[in-house]
Amino acid sequence: MQFQFHESGKFMGHHVADFDIHFEEGILAGLKLVGGALWTSKDGRSDLRVTLPAQKIVQEGKERYFDLLRSVDRDAQAIREFKARVVAAYQAQGRRN
């Protein structure tokens, strides 16, 4: 698996970059998942936040987002570790933050 980051001057506010996940092995080899993004913290800290593709759901008039990438065994730590890998890959490529 490899991450491809896309930065451009058009990003506004706290949006740093979009990214794709390129699959190199297994049944997903040759495919990519698009829709990930990196953001700076709104409170001024230098850490990066990762958002992944999600589906908007409206229930009882309230908007909620259903994350499309989840742990098979509902382990929230697995998602945190994955997001940390995205940030590390971004920084390893000599990107800002």
N, C-alpha and C positions, 0 to 999 in steps of 0.2 A: 504494500500500500504506500502511496506517495501523495503528498499534498502539493497542489499547485496554487499559488497565491496570485491575486490580481489586484494591483494597486492602481489608482488613477487619481488625477487631480479633481475629479468630479465628486468625490466623496465629501460629505459635509458632516459637520458636528463631530461626533465621537467615532464615526465609521472609519476604520483603518484600512481594511481590505476584505475582499471576498475570497473564498477558496473552494476548490474542487478536490475531491478525494478520488485518486486514480487507483484502480485495483490492478495488480500485476500477477496475481496467482489465483488458482481455484476457479470455481464456476463464474466468478465475477471478473476474471481477467479480461482486460480490454474495455471495461466499462468505467464510467466515472459517475460520482454522485455530486451534483451541484447544489448550491444554495447555502453553504456555510459562510459565516462572516466573523471578522474580528473587530472588536470595539475597544476603545479606551474607556476607563472607568469614568462615570459622570461626576464622581466626588473628587477628581483631581489626582488620584493615585496613578502610578505609572503602570499598574498591572493591566493585562489584556483579558477581555471576556470573549468567549466563543459562543456563537449561536449557531444552531443547526436547523435544517429544514423542519418546519412545523405546519400543522393544519389548523386553521382557525375554526372554532366551533362556537356557535351562539346558543347558549342555554339560558332560558328564562330572561332573555334580553341582555345577558352579559356575555362579552367576548372572552373566550379562553383559547389557549393554544395547546395543541396536542403534539408533543414532540414525536417525530417520526423515527428517531434513533433512540432505542432504549435497551437496557440490559435484559438478557433473556431471563435471568433469575432475579430481576428487580433490584439489583445491587447499584445504588446510587454512586458508590465509589468508582465503579467501572466507567461511568460516564465522566466523572471528574478527571480520572486518569487519562481518558481519551482526549478530553479538552486540553489537558496539560501537554499531551504529545503534540497537538496542533500548535499551541503557543511555542513550544520548544523548536518545532520544525520551522516556524516562521522566524524565530530569532536566530536559528542556526544558518539561515540563508542571508544573514546580515541585514535583516530588515529593521526598521525603527522599533523602538520600545524594547 
